[in-house]
Amino acid sequence: MWSLIAPVLAFALLAAHFLRAEAWIAVAVSGGLILLLLVPRPWVAHVARAALVVGALEWMRTVIVIASVRISAGIPAGRMILILATVAVLTLASILVFRHPALRRFYRLRPLRSGESVRNA
């Protein structure tokens, strides 16, 4: 279950992001997704992967909104763009942990064939 550290961290960061915005429902959903990862069902892995894609899109939306405000105010935005874009990429990359054989067994996902790409998974 150590393989789930990346998605758990991604959902925790999303919860903190939504907490700062006082988006209580989104905080609850992000926290609930962490708990949902404990349920060994195939649909949980699919829901988690979809939520991580949505989370990465939220981070990119946040980059655009904050960068536009900072740039229009004449405040440097480069470092903020780099940090939040990195968080978005890492959130998206955390989907890959569901390819790990132990997690595929835990969530009862079909085994990957030799040479199968992420697209075919």
N, C-alpha and C positions, 0 to 999 in steps of 0.2 A: 504493500500500500504506500510505500515511500514514493512510488512513481506519481502519486496524485499531488505531490507538493506543488508542482507548477500550476495546475488548475485551481487548487485551493488558494494559493497566493494570488492568482489572478482575480478570483471572485472576492477575496478579502480586500484587495486594492479597489475593486469596483464598489464594494460596499462602503469603503472609506470615502471614495469620490462622491458617491450619492449622499452619504451622511453630511459631508461638507455643504452640499446643495440642499440639505433638508428634504430630500426625496425619499420619504420614509418607506414607501411601497417598494421602491427599487432597492433600498437597503435590505428590507426583509427578503426580497426575491434573491438577492446576491447571497445573503446568509443562508437562505433555504437551499440554494444550489450546493453550498458546501456540505450541508447535511445530506442532501439527496445523493451525493457521490458515494455514500455508504450503502446504498441499496444495490444489490447485485442483479440488475436487470438490464437487458440490452437497450431498452428505451432510455434509461438514465444516461448511458454514454452518448446517445444521439442528442438528447436534450442538452447535456453539458457542452457538447461540441457546438451546437447551434448557439447556445448562450455565450460561449467564448467568442464566436464570430461577431455576435451583436455587441459584446463588450469591447472588442477591438474597434468596431465601427464607432462606438460611443467615445472611445479615447481619441479617435481621429476627428470626430466632430468637436470634441473639446479643444484639440489643438487648433483647429480652424477658428473657433470662436475666440479663444484667449489670444491667439496670435493677432487676429484682426484688431482686437481692442488695444493690445499693446503697441502694435505698429502704428495705429491711428493716433495713439497718445505719445508717440515718439519714444517709447520705452523699448530697450533691446528685447528681442523675443527669441533669438537663436538658441540659447541654452534651453529655454522652456520647450521649444519645438523639438529639439533633440531628445530631451528626457521623455516627453509624453509620446513622441513617435516610437521611441524604444519600448515604452510600456505597451503600446498598441501592438507592436510586432511580437513582443514576448507573450502577450495575451493570446495572440493568434497562434503562435508557435506551440503553446501549451496544449493545443489540440493533438499534437503528435504523440503525446504520452499514451493515448488510447490505442496506439499501435503496438505497445509493449505486450509481449505474450502473456505475462501474468495478469495484466488488466483485461486483455481479451478473454482470458479464462474466467476472471472474476465477473465480468459483465456478460459472459456467455455470448460473446461476439464470435463470428466464424473466424477460423484461423486464416492468416494471410498465406497465400501461396508464394513460393519462391519467386522473387523478381517482381512481385506485384507492387504497383505504385500507390501513392497516397490517393490518387484520383479514383482508383478502382476499389479502394477499401470500403 
